């Protein structure tokens, strides 16, 4: 692979901007050097990752996804969420990507579709 991505696997958003209690910043890392993949994974697995969607202590990372990084030509957002007002699941989508979907919802709510 020309570039490798490592992504901490926890049930929380904002992983890329999170901080590990190991001192590592970011739960998503890109590298072109396969030799650093093991070291990055060691700084993630077994440590807590704190994001804007976790408690201050964060969530322990037990798994890290390692994959070939691809160029992204277009980013969209799609999720199935439980909605109490609908009393069931709701499909939510946006053409504005998913990295900061909360920010999109606040600044451009017309770009969030249910």
C-alpha distances in whole Angstrom, upper triangle without the diagonal:
4,5,7,10,13,16,19,21,25,27,27,26,26,23,21,25,26,27,26,29,27,27,24,24,22,20,17,15,12,10,8,10,9,13,14,12,15,18,17,17,21,22,21,22,26,27,28,27,29,29,31,32,32,35,35,34,31,30,28,25,24,21,17,15,11,9,6,8,9,12,15,18,21,21,24,26,27,29,32,34,38,40,44,46,44,45,41,38,37,34,33,31,30,29,28,25,25,24,27,29,32,33,32,35,37,37,37,38,39,35,35,36,37
4,7,10,14,17,20,22,26,28,28,27,25,23,21,24,25,26,26,29,27,27,23,23,21,20,17,14,11,9,6,9,9,13,14,13,17,18,17,18,22,22,22,24,28,28,29,27,29,29,31,32,33,36,35,35,32,31,29,26,26,23,19,17,13,11,8,8,9,11,14,17,20,21,24,26,28,30,33,35,39,41,45,46,45,46,43,39,38,35,33,31,30,28,27,24,24,23,27,29,32,32,32,34,36,36,36,37,38,34,34,36,37
4,7,10,13,17,19,22,25,25,23,22,19,17,20,21,22,23,26,24,23,20,19,17,17,13,10,7,6,4,8,8,12,12,11,15,16,14,15,19,19,19,21,24,24,25,23,26,25,27,28,29,32,32,31,28,27,26,23,23,20,16,14,11,9,6,5,8,10,13,16,18,19,22,23,25,27,30,32,36,38,42,43,42,43,40,36,35,32,31,29,28,26,25,22,21,20,23,26,28,28,29,31,33,33,33,34,35,32,32,33,35
4,7,10,13,16,19,22,22,21,20,17,15,18,19,20,20,23,21,21,17,17,15,14,11,8,6,5,6,8,7,11,10,8,12,13,11,12,16,16,15,17,21,21,22,20,23,22,25,26,26,29,29,28,25,24,23,19,19,16,12,10,7,6,5,5,9,11,14,17,19,19,21,22,24,25,28,30,33,36,39,41,40,41,38,34,33,31,29,28,27,26,25,21,20,19,22,24,27,28,28,31,32,32,33,34,35,31,31,32,34
4,7,10,12,16,18,18,17,16,13,11,15,16,17,17,20,19,19,15,15,12,10,7,6,5,7,9,11,10,13,11,9,12,13,10,11,15,15,13,15,19,18,19,17,19,19,21,22,22,25,26,25,21,20,19,16,17,14,10,8,6,5,6,5,9,11,13,17,18,17,19,20,21,22,25,27,30,32,36,38,37,37,34,31,30,28,26,25,24,23,22,18,17,15,19,21,24,24,25,27,29,29,30,31,32,28,28,29,31
4,7,9,13,16,16,15,15,11,10,14,14,14,14,17,16,16,13,13,10,8,6,5,7,8,11,12,11,13,11,8,10,11,8,8,11,11,10,11,15,15,16,14,17,17,20,20,20,22,23,22,18,17,16,12,13,10,6,6,5,7,9,9,12,15,16,20,20,19,20,20,22,22,25,26,29,31,34,37,36,36,33,30,30,28,26,25,25,25,23,20,18,16,19,21,23,24,25,27,29,30,30,31,33,29,28,30,31
4,6,9,12,12,12,11,8,8,12,11,13,13,16,16,16,13,12,9,6,4,7,9,12,15,16,15,17,14,11,13,13,10,9,12,12,9,11,14,13,14,11,14,14,16,16,16,19,20,19,16,14,13,10,11,9,5,5,7,9,11,11,14,16,16,20,20,17,18,18,19,19,21,22,25,28,31,33,33,33,30,27,26,25,23,22,23,23,21,18,15,13,17,18,20,22,23,24,26,27,28,28,30,27,26,27,28
4,6,10,10,11,11,7,9,12,10,11,10,13,13,14,12,12,9,5,6,9,12,15,18,18,17,18,15,13,13,14,10,9,11,10,7,8,11,10,10,8,11,12,15,14,14,16,17,16,12,10,10,6,8,6,5,6,9,12,15,15,17,20,19,23,22,20,21,19,20,19,21,22,24,27,29,32,32,32,29,26,26,25,24,23,24,25,23,19,17,15,17,19,20,22,23,25,26,28,29,29,31,28,26,28,28
4,7,9,10,12,9,11,14,12,14,13,16,16,18,15,15,12,8,10,12,15,18,21,21,20,21,19,15,16,17,14,11,14,13,10,10,12,12,11,10,12,13,15,14,13,16,18,16,13,10,9,6,7,5,5,7,10,13,16,16,19,21,20,24,23,20,20,18,18,17,18,19,21,24,27,29,29,29,26,23,24,22,22,22,23,24,23,19,16,15,18,19,20,22,23,24,26,28,29,28,30,27,25,26,26
4,6,8,10,8,12,13,11,13,12,15,16,18,16,15,13,9,11,15,18,21,24,24,23,24,22,19,19,19,16,14,16,15,11,11,12,11,10,8,10,10,13,11,10,13,15,14,10,7,8,6,8,8,9,10,14,16,20,19,21,23,22,26,24,21,21,18,18,16,17,17,19,22,24,27,27,26,24,21,22,21,21,21,23,24,23,20,16,15,17,18,18,21,22,23,24,27,27,27,29,27,24,25,25
4,7,10,9,13,14,13,15,15,17,19,20,19,18,15,12,14,17,20,23,27,28,26,28,25,22,23,23,20,18,19,18,15,15,15,15,12,11,11,11,12,9,9,12,15,14,11,8,10,10,11,11,12,13,17,19,22,21,23,25,23,26,24,20,19,16,16,13,14,13,15,18,20,23,23,22,20,18,19,18,18,19,20,23,21,18,15,14,16,16,16,19,20,20,22,25,25,24,27,24,22,23,22
4,7,7,11,11,10,13,14,16,18,19,17,16,13,11,13,16,19,23,26,27,27,28,25,22,23,23,20,18,20,18,15,16,16,15,12,9,9,7,8,6,7,10,13,13,10,8,11,11,14,13,14,15,18,20,22,21,23,24,22,25,23,19,18,15,15,13,15,14,16,18,20,23,23,23,21,19,19,18,17,18,19,21,19,17,13,12,13,13,13,16,18,17,19,22,22,22,24,22,20,21,21
4,6,8,9,9,12,14,17,19,19,17,15,12,10,11,15,18,21,25,26,26,28,25,22,24,23,20,19,21,19,16,18,19,17,14,11,10,7,7,6,8,12,14,15,12,11,14,13,16,16,15,15,18,19,21,19,21,21,19,22,20,16,15,13,14,12,14,14,16,18,21,23,23,24,22,19,18,17,15,16,16,18,16,13,10,8,9,10,10,12,14,15,16,18,19,19,22,19,17,19,19
4,6,6,6,10,12,16,18,17,15,12,9,8,10,13,16,19,23,25,25,26,23,21,23,22,18,18,20,18,15,17,19,16,14,10,9,6,6,7,9,13,13,15,12,12,15,14,17,17,15,16,18,19,21,19,20,20,18,21,19,16,16,14,16,15,18,17,20,21,24,26,26,27,25,23,22,20,18,18,17,19,16,13,10,7,8,10,10,12,14,15,16,18,19,19,22,20,18,21,22
4,5,5,8,10,13,15,14,12,10,6,5,7,10,13,17,20,22,22,23,19,18,19,18,15,14,17,14,11,14,15,13,11,8,8,6,9,9,10,13,14,14,11,11,12,11,14,13,12,13,15,16,18,17,18,19,18,21,20,17,17,16,17,17,19,19,22,24,26,28,29,29,27,24,24,22,20,20,20,21,18,15,12,9,11,13,14,15,17,19,20,21,22,23,25,23,21,24,24
4,6,9,11,15,15,14,11,8,5,5,5,8,11,14,18,19,20,21,18,16,18,17,14,14,17,14,12,15,17,15,14,10,10,8,11,12,13,16,16,17,14,14,15,14,17,15,13,13,14,16,17,15,16,17,16,19,18,16,17,16,18,18,21,21,24,26,29,31,31,32,30,27,26,24,22,21,20,20,17,14,12,9,10,13,14,15,17,19,20,21,22,23,26,23,22,24,26
4,7,10,13,15,13,11,7,5,7,8,10,13,17,20,22,23,23,20,19,21,19,16,17,18,15,14,17,18,16,14,10,9,7,8,11,12,14,14,15,13,14,16,15,18,18,16,17,18,19,21,18,20,20,19,22,21,18,19,18,20,20,23,23,25,27,29,31,32,32,31,28,27,26,23,22,21,22,18,16,13,10,10,14,14,14,17,19,19,20,22,23,26,23,22,25,27
4,7,10,12,11,9,6,5,6,9,11,15,18,22,22,23,23,20,18,20,18,14,15,16,13,11,14,15,12,10,6,5,4,7,9,9,11,11,11,9,11,12,12,16,16,14,16,18,20,22,20,22,23,22,25,24,21,21,20,22,21,23,23,25,27,29,31,32,32,30,28,27,26,24,24,23,24,21,19,16,12,13,16,16,16,19,21,21,22,24,25,28,26,24,27,28
4,7,8,7,6,5,5,7,10,12,16,18,22,22,22,22,19,18,18,16,13,14,14,11,10,13,13,10,8,6,5,7,10,12,11,12,10,10,9,11,12,12,15,16,15,17,19,21,23,21,24,25,25,28,27,24,25,24,25,25,27,26,28,30,32,34,35,35,33,31,31,30,28,28,27,28,25,22,19,16,17,20,19,20,23,24,24,26,28,29,32,29,28,31,32
4,5,5,5,6,7,8,11,13,16,18,22,21,21,21,17,16,16,14,11,12,11,8,7,10,10,6,5,4,6,9,13,14,12,12,11,9,8,9,9,9,13,14,13,16,18,21,23,22,25,26,26,30,29,26,27,26,27,26,28,27,29,31,33,35,36,36,34,32,32,31,30,30,29,30,28,25,22,19,20,22,22,23,26,27,27,29,31,32,35,32,31,33,34
4,5,7,9,11,11,15,16,20,21,25,24,24,23,19,19,18,15,13,14,12,9,9,11,10,6,6,7,8,11,15,16,13,13,10,8,8,10,10,11,14,16,16,19,21,24,26,26,29,30,30,33,33,30,31,29,30,29,31,30,31,33,35,37,39,38,36,34,35,34,33,33,33,34,31,28,25,22,23,25,25,26,29,30,30,32,34,34,38,35,34,36,37
4,6,9,11,11,14,15,18,19,22,21,21,20,16,16,15,12,11,11,9,6,7,10,9,6,8,9,11,14,18,19,16,16,14,12,12,13,11,11,14,15,15,18,19,22,25,24,28,29,30,33,33,30,32,30,32,31,32,32,34,36,37,40,41,41,39,37,37,36,35,34,34,35,33,29,27,24,25,27,27,28,31,32,32,34,36,37,40,37,36,38,39
4,6,10,11,14,14,17,18,22,21,21,20,16,16,16,13,11,13,12,8,10,13,13,9,10,10,11,14,17,19,17,17,14,13,13,14,14,14,17,18,17,19,20,23,25,24,27,28,29,32,32,29,31,30,32,31,33,32,34,36,38,41,42,41,40,37,37,36,34,34,33,34,31,28,26,22,23,26,26,26,29,31,31,32,34,35,38,36,35,38,38
4,6,8,10,10,13,15,18,17,18,17,13,13,14,11,8,10,10,7,8,11,12,10,10,9,11,13,16,18,17,17,16,14,13,14,14,13,15,16,14,16,17,19,21,20,23,25,25,28,28,26,28,27,29,28,31,31,33,35,37,39,40,40,38,36,35,34,32,31,31,31,28,25,23,20,21,24,24,25,27,29,29,30,32,33,36,34,33,35,36
4,7,9,9,13,14,18,18,19,19,15,15,16,14,11,13,13,10,10,14,15,12,11,9,10,11,13,16,15,16,15,14,13,14,15,14,17,17,15,17,17,19,21,19,22,23,23,26,26,23,25,24,26,26,29,29,31,33,35,37,38,38,36,34,33,32,30,29,28,28,25,22,20,17,18,21,21,21,24,26,26,27,29,30,33,30,30,32,33
4,5,7,10,13,17,18,18,19,15,14,16,14,11,12,14,11,9,13,15,12,12,8,9,9,12,14,14,16,15,15,13,13,14,12,16,15,13,14,15,17,18,16,19,20,19,23,22,20,21,21,23,23,25,25,28,30,32,34,35,35,33,31,30,28,26,25,24,25,22,19,17,13,15,18,18,19,21,23,24,25,26,27,30,27,26,29,30
4,7,10,13,17,18,17,18,15,13,14,14,10,10,12,10,8,11,13,11,10,7,9,9,12,13,13,15,15,15,12,11,12,9,12,11,9,10,12,14,16,15,18,19,19,22,22,19,20,19,21,20,23,23,26,28,30,33,33,33,31,28,28,26,24,24,23,24,22,18,16,13,15,17,18,19,21,23,24,25,27,27,30,27,26,28,29
4,7,10,14,15,15,17,14,12,14,14,10,10,13,12,10,13,16,14,14,11,13,12,15,15,16,19,19,18,15,15,15,12,14,12,9,9,10,11,13,11,14,15,15,19,19,16,18,18,20,20,23,24,26,29,32,34,34,34,32,28,28,26,24,23,22,22,20,16,14,12,14,17,19,19,21,23,24,25,26,27,29,26,25,27,28
4,7,10,12,12,14,11,9,12,12,8,10,13,11,11,14,17,15,16,13,15,15,18,19,19,22,21,21,18,18,17,14,16,14,11,10,10,11,12,10,13,14,15,19,20,18,20,20,23,23,26,27,30,32,35,37,37,38,35,32,31,29,27,26,25,24,22,19,17,14,17,20,22,22,23,26,27,27,28,30,32,28,28,30,31
4,7,9,10,12,10,9,13,13,10,12,15,14,14,16,20,19,20,17,19,19,21,22,23,26,25,25,22,21,21,18,19,17,13,12,10,10,9,7,10,12,13,17,18,17,20,21,23,25,28,29,32,35,38,39,39,40,37,34,33,30,28,26,25,24,22,19,18,16,19,21,24,24,25,27,29,29,29,31,32,29,29,31,32
4,5,7,9,8,8,11,12,10,12,15,15,15,17,21,20,22,20,22,22,24,26,26,28,28,27,24,24,23,20,21,18,14,13,11,11,10,9,12,13,16,19,21,21,24,25,27,28,31,33,36,38,41,43,43,43,41,37,36,34,32,30,29,28,26,22,22,19,22,25,27,27,28,31,32,32,33,35,36,32,32,34,36
4,6,9,9,9,13,14,13,15,18,18,18,20,24,24,25,23,26,25,28,29,30,32,32,31,28,27,26,23,24,21,17,16,13,12,10,9,12,13,17,20,22,22,25,27,29,30,34,35,39,41,44,46,46,46,43,40,39,36,34,32,31,29,28,25,24,22,25,28,30,30,31,34,35,35,35,37,38,35,35,37,38
4,5,6,7,11,11,11,13,16,16,17,19,23,23,25,23,26,26,29,30,30,33,32,31,28,27,26,23,23,21,17,16,13,13,12,12,15,17,20,23,26,25,28,30,32,33,36,37,40,43,46,48,48,48,45,42,41,38,37,35,34,32,31,28,27,25,28,31,33,33,34,36,38,38,38,40,41,38,38,39,41
4,6,5,8,10,10,12,14,15,16,17,21,22,24,23,26,26,30,30,30,32,32,30,28,26,24,21,21,18,15,14,11,11,11,12,15,18,21,24,26,26,29,30,31,32,35,36,39,42,45,48,47,47,44,41,40,38,36,35,34,33,32,28,27,25,29,31,33,34,35,37,39,39,39,41,42,38,38,40,41
4,6,7,8,10,11,13,14,16,17,20,21,23,23,26,27,30,31,31,32,32,30,28,27,24,21,21,19,16,16,13,14,14,16,19,21,24,28,30,29,32,32,34,35,37,39,41,44,47,50,49,49,46,43,43,40,39,38,37,36,34,31,30,28,31,33,35,36,37,39,41,41,42,43,45,41,41,42,44
4,6,5,6,9,10,11,13,14,18,18,20,19,22,23,27,28,27,29,28,26,24,23,21,18,19,17,14,15,12,14,14,15,18,21,23,27,28,27,30,30,32,33,35,36,39,42,44,47,47,47,44,41,40,38,37,35,35,34,32,29,27,25,28,30,32,33,34,36,38,38,39,40,42,39,38,40,41
4,6,5,6,9,10,11,12,16,16,19,18,21,22,25,26,25,27,27,25,22,21,19,16,16,14,11,11,8,10,12,13,17,19,21,25,26,25,28,28,29,30,32,33,36,39,42,44,44,44,41,38,37,35,34,33,32,32,30,27,25,23,26,28,30,31,32,35,36,37,37,38,40,37,36,38,38
4,5,5,6,9,10,10,14,15,18,18,21,23,26,27,25,27,27,24,22,21,18,15,14,13,11,12,10,13,15,16,20,23,25,29,30,28,30,30,31,31,33,34,37,40,42,45,45,44,42,39,39,37,36,35,35,35,33,30,28,25,28,31,32,33,35,37,38,39,40,41,43,39,38,40,41
4,5,5,6,9,10,13,13,16,16,20,21,25,26,24,26,25,23,21,20,17,15,15,14,12,14,13,15,17,18,22,24,26,30,31,29,31,31,32,32,34,35,38,40,43,45,45,45,42,40,40,38,37,36,36,35,33,30,28,25,28,31,32,33,34,36,37,38,39,40,43,39,38,40,41
4,5,5,7,9,12,12,14,13,17,18,22,22,21,23,22,20,18,17,15,13,14,12,10,12,10,13,15,15,19,21,23,27,27,26,28,27,29,29,31,32,34,37,39,42,42,42,39,36,36,35,33,32,32,32,30,26,24,21,24,27,28,29,31,33,34,34,36,37,39,36,35,37,38
4,5,5,6,10,10,13,13,16,18,22,22,20,22,22,20,17,16,13,10,10,9,7,9,9,12,15,16,19,22,23,27,28,26,27,27,28,27,29,30,32,35,38,40,40,40,37,34,35,33,32,31,32,32,30,26,24,22,24,27,28,29,31,33,34,35,36,37,39,36,34,36,37
4,5,6,8,9,12,13,17,19,23,23,21,22,21,19,17,16,13,11,11,11,10,13,13,16,19,20,23,26,27,31,31,29,31,30,31,30,32,32,34,37,40,42,43,42,39,37,37,36,35,35,35,35,33,30,27,25,27,29,30,32,34,35,36,38,39,39,42,39,37,39,39
4,6,8,7,10,10,14,16,20,20,19,20,18,16,15,14,12,10,11,12,11,14,14,17,20,20,23,25,26,30,30,28,30,29,30,29,31,31,33,36,38,41,41,41,39,36,36,35,34,33,33,34,31,28,25,23,25,27,28,29,31,33,34,35,36,37,40,37,36,38,38
4,6,6,8,8,12,14,17,18,16,17,17,14,12,11,9,6,8,8,7,11,12,15,18,18,22,24,25,28,28,26,27,26,27,26,28,28,30,32,35,37,38,37,35,32,33,32,30,30,30,31,29,25,23,20,22,24,25,27,29,30,31,33,34,34,37,34,32,34,35
4,6,8,10,13,16,19,19,17,18,18,15,13,11,8,5,5,6,7,11,12,16,19,20,23,26,27,30,30,28,28,27,28,26,28,28,30,33,35,38,38,37,34,32,33,32,31,31,32,33,31,27,24,22,25,26,27,29,31,32,33,35,36,36,39,36,34,36,35
4,7,10,13,16,20,19,16,17,17,13,12,10,6,6,6,9,10,14,16,20,23,24,27,30,30,33,33,30,31,29,29,28,29,29,30,33,34,38,38,37,35,33,34,33,32,33,34,35,33,30,27,24,26,28,28,30,32,33,34,36,38,37,40,38,36,37,37
4,7,10,13,17,17,14,14,13,10,9,8,5,6,8,11,11,15,17,21,24,24,27,29,29,33,32,29,30,28,29,27,29,28,29,32,33,37,37,36,34,32,33,33,31,32,32,34,32,28,25,23,24,26,26,28,30,31,32,34,35,35,38,36,34,36,36
4,6,10,13,13,10,10,10,7,5,5,4,6,9,12,13,16,18,22,24,24,27,29,28,32,31,28,28,26,27,25,26,25,27,29,30,33,34,33,32,30,30,30,29,30,30,32,29,26,23,21,22,23,23,25,27,28,29,31,32,32,35,33,31,33,33
4,7,10,10,8,10,9,8,5,5,6,7,11,12,12,15,17,20,23,22,24,26,25,29,28,24,25,23,24,22,24,23,25,27,29,31,32,32,30,28,28,28,26,26,27,28,26,23,19,17,18,20,20,21,24,25,25,27,29,29,32,30,28,30,30
4,7,8,6,7,6,6,4,6,9,10,14,15,15,18,20,23,25,24,26,27,26,29,28,24,25,22,24,22,24,22,24,26,27,30,31,31,29,27,27,27,25,26,26,27,25,22,19,16,16,18,17,19,22,22,23,25,27,27,30,28,26,29,29
4,5,5,8,8,9,7,9,12,12,16,16,16,18,20,22,24,23,24,25,24,26,25,21,21,19,21,19,21,20,22,23,25,27,28,28,27,25,25,24,22,22,22,24,21,19,15,13,13,15,14,15,18,19,19,21,23,23,26,24,23,25,26
4,6,8,9,11,9,11,15,16,19,20,19,21,23,25,27,25,26,26,25,27,25,21,21,18,20,19,20,19,20,21,23,25,26,27,26,24,23,23,20,21,21,23,20,18,15,12,11,13,11,12,16,16,16,18,20,20,24,22,20,23,24
4,7,9,11,9,10,14,14,18,18,18,20,23,24,27,25,26,27,25,27,25,21,20,17,18,16,17,15,17,18,20,22,23,23,22,21,20,20,18,20,20,22,20,18,14,13,12,13,11,14,16,16,16,19,21,20,23,22,20,22,22
4,7,8,5,7,11,12,16,17,18,19,23,25,27,26,28,29,27,30,28,24,23,21,21,19,20,18,19,20,22,24,26,25,24,23,23,23,22,23,23,26,24,21,18,16,16,16,15,17,20,20,20,23,25,24,27,26,23,25,25
4,5,5,8,11,14,17,19,20,22,25,28,31,29,31,32,31,33,31,28,27,24,25,22,23,21,21,23,23,26,28,27,26,25,26,26,25,26,27,29,27,25,21,19,19,20,18,20,23,22,22,25,27,27,30,29,26,29,28
4,5,9,12,15,18,20,21,23,26,29,31,30,32,33,32,34,33,29,29,26,27,25,26,24,25,26,27,29,31,31,30,29,29,30,28,29,29,31,28,26,23,21,20,21,19,21,24,24,23,26,29,28,32,31,29,31,31
4,7,9,12,15,18,19,22,25,27,30,29,32,33,32,35,34,30,30,28,28,26,27,25,26,27,28,31,33,32,31,30,30,31,29,30,31,33,30,28,24,22,22,23,22,24,27,27,26,29,31,31,34,33,31,33,33
4,7,9,13,15,16,18,21,24,27,26,28,30,29,32,30,27,27,24,25,23,24,22,23,25,26,29,31,30,28,27,27,28,26,27,28,30,27,25,21,19,19,21,19,21,24,24,25,27,29,29,32,30,28,30,30
4,6,9,12,13,16,19,22,25,25,27,29,28,31,30,26,26,23,24,21,22,21,22,24,26,29,30,29,27,25,26,26,25,26,27,29,27,24,21,19,20,21,20,23,25,25,26,29,30,30,32,30,28,30,29
4,6,9,11,15,17,21,24,24,27,29,29,32,31,28,28,26,26,24,24,23,25,27,29,32,33,31,29,28,29,29,28,29,30,31,30,26,23,21,22,24,23,26,28,28,29,32,33,33,36,33,31,32,32
4,6,7,11,14,17,20,21,24,26,26,29,29,26,26,24,24,22,23,23,25,28,29,33,33,32,30,27,28,28,27,27,28,30,28,25,21,20,22,23,23,26,27,28,29,32,33,32,35,32,30,32,31
4,7,10,13,17,20,21,24,27,27,31,30,27,27,25,25,23,24,24,26,29,31,34,34,33,30,28,29,29,28,29,30,32,30,27,23,22,24,25,26,29,30,31,32,34,35,35,37,34,32,33,33
4,7,10,13,17,18,21,24,24,27,27,24,25,23,23,22,23,23,25,29,31,34,34,33,30,27,28,27,27,27,28,29,28,24,22,20,23,24,25,28,29,30,32,33,34,34,36,33,31,32,31
4,6,10,13,14,17,20,21,24,24,22,23,22,22,21,23,24,26,29,32,35,34,34,31,28,29,27,26,26,27,27,26,22,20,18,21,23,24,26,27,29,31,32,32,33,34,31,30,31,31
4,6,10,11,14,17,18,21,21,19,20,20,20,20,22,23,26,29,32,35,34,33,30,27,27,25,25,24,25,25,24,20,18,17,21,22,24,26,26,28,30,31,31,32,33,30,28,29,29
4,7,9,12,16,17,21,21,20,22,22,22,23,25,26,29,32,35,38,37,37,34,30,30,28,27,26,26,26,25,22,20,19,22,24,26,28,28,30,32,33,33,34,35,31,30,31,32
4,6,9,13,14,18,19,18,20,20,21,22,24,27,30,33,36,38,37,37,34,30,30,27,27,25,25,25,24,20,19,18,22,24,26,27,28,30,32,32,32,33,34,30,29,30,31
4,6,10,12,16,17,17,20,21,22,24,26,29,32,35,38,40,39,39,36,32,31,29,28,26,25,24,24,20,20,19,23,24,27,28,28,30,33,33,32,33,34,30,30,31,32
4,7,9,13,14,14,17,19,20,22,25,27,31,33,37,38,38,38,35,31,30,27,26,24,23,21,21,17,17,16,20,22,25,25,25,27,30,29,29,30,31,27,27,28,30
4,6,9,12,12,15,17,19,22,25,27,31,33,37,38,37,38,35,31,29,26,25,22,21,19,19,16,16,16,20,21,24,25,24,27,29,29,28,29,29,26,26,27,29
4,6,9,11,14,17,19,22,25,28,32,33,37,38,37,38,35,32,30,26,24,21,20,18,17,14,16,15,19,20,24,23,22,25,28,27,26,27,28,24,24,26,28
4,6,7,10,13,16,19,22,25,29,30,34,35,34,35,32,29,26,23,21,18,16,14,13,11,13,13,16,17,21,20,19,22,24,23,22,24,24,20,21,22,24
4,7,10,14,16,20,23,26,30,31,35,35,34,36,33,29,27,23,21,18,16,13,12,11,14,15,17,18,21,21,19,22,24,23,21,23,23,19,20,21,24
4,7,10,13,17,20,23,26,28,31,31,30,32,30,26,23,20,18,14,12,9,9,8,11,12,15,15,18,18,16,19,21,20,18,20,19,15,16,18,20
4,7,10,13,17,19,23,24,28,28,27,29,27,23,20,17,15,11,9,7,7,4,7,9,11,11,15,15,13,16,18,18,16,17,17,13,14,15,18
4,7,10,14,16,20,21,25,25,24,26,23,20,17,13,11,8,6,5,6,4,6,9,11,10,13,14,12,13,17,16,14,15,15,11,11,12,14
4,7,11,12,16,17,21,21,21,22,20,16,14,10,8,5,5,6,7,5,5,8,10,8,11,13,11,12,15,16,14,13,14,10,9,10,12
4,7,10,13,15,19,19,18,19,17,13,11,7,6,4,7,9,10,9,8,11,13,10,13,15,13,13,17,18,16,15,15,12,10,9,10
4,6,10,12,16,17,15,16,13,10,8,6,5,6,9,12,13,11,10,13,14,11,13,16,14,14,17,19,18,16,17,14,11,11,10
4,7,9,13,14,13,13,10,6,6,5,6,9,12,15,17,15,13,16,17,14,15,19,17,16,19,22,20,18,18,16,13,12,10
4,6,10,12,11,11,8,5,5,6,7,11,14,17,18,17,14,17,17,14,14,18,17,15,18,21,20,17,18,17,13,12,10
4,7,9,8,8,5,4,6,9,10,14,17,21,21,20,18,20,20,17,16,20,20,17,20,23,22,19,20,20,16,15,12
4,6,5,6,6,6,6,10,10,14,17,21,21,21,19,21,20,17,16,20,19,16,18,21,20,17,19,18,15,14,10
4,5,5,6,9,10,13,14,18,21,24,25,25,22,24,23,20,19,22,22,18,20,24,23,19,21,22,18,17,14
4,5,8,10,10,13,14,18,20,24,25,25,23,25,24,21,19,22,22,18,20,23,22,18,19,20,17,16,13
4,5,7,8,11,13,16,19,23,24,24,23,26,25,21,20,23,22,19,21,24,23,19,20,20,17,15,11
4,7,9,13,15,19,22,26,27,26,24,27,26,23,22,25,25,21,24,27,26,22,23,23,20,18,14
4,7,10,13,16,20,23,25,24,22,25,25,21,21,25,24,21,23,26,25,22,22,22,18,16,13
4,7,10,13,17,20,22,21,19,22,22,18,19,22,21,19,22,24,23,20,20,20,16,14,10
4,6,10,13,17,18,18,17,20,20,16,17,20,18,16,19,21,19,16,17,16,12,10,7
4,7,10,14,15,15,14,18,18,14,16,19,17,15,18,20,18,15,15,14,10,8,6
4,7,11,12,12,11,15,14,11,12,15,13,11,15,17,14,12,12,10,7,6,5
4,7,9,9,9,13,13,10,12,14,11,11,15,15,13,11,11,8,6,5,7
4,5,7,8,11,11,8,11,12,9,9,13,13,10,10,9,6,5,6,9
4,6,9,12,12,10,13,13,10,12,15,14,11,12,11,7,8,9,12
4,7,9,9,8,11,10,7,10,12,11,9,11,11,7,8,11,14
4,6,8,7,11,11,9,11,14,14,12,13,14,10,10,12,15
4,6,5,9,10,9,11,13,14,13,14,15,12,11,13,15
4,6,9,9,9,12,14,14,15,15,17,14,14,16,18
4,5,5,7,9,10,11,12,13,15,13,12,15,17
4,5,5,6,9,10,10,10,12,10,9,12,14
4,5,5,6,9,10,10,13,11,10,13,15
4,5,5,6,8,9,12,11,11,15,17
4,5,5,5,7,9,7,8,12,14
4,6,6,5,8,7,6,10,12
4,6,6,10,10,10,13,15
4,6,9,9,11,14,17
4,5,6,8,11,14
4,5,5,9,11
4,6,7,11
4,6,10
4,7
4
